[in-house]
Amino acid sequence: SGEILYQGSAAAGPAFAELLSHQFAIAEHIRSALIAAQLASAENESLPASGESRRVGPPPTSDATMAKLPIVSITVDDLMQDGNDSCCICLEKQAIGDEALRL
């Protein structure tokens, strides 16, 4: 029990306090080292290997596929459709007469 730790001579108190302080210092050092190791590990996991891209998701569309998409002129009817008042890629507002690729 906790009572046994504090029983004994008056000289045992300071020695015990010094030992306890030393143990806390060691524990804090170990905790700091573990946190540093976890941060380093997380940082290394987020970095791509040499030559790899950081891009997430599917690869970009090929130039050949992009060339096949029709270029259209935005009309009043296009703008009247729900969610069609801005570009779905860049989110720029569209206006009548603007040219766009139809996806």
Summary of the structure (lengths in Angstrom):
residues: 103
radius of gyration: 33.3
end to end distance: 74.6
largest distance: 94.9
contacts: 159
relative contact order: 0.08
helix: 50%
strand: 8%
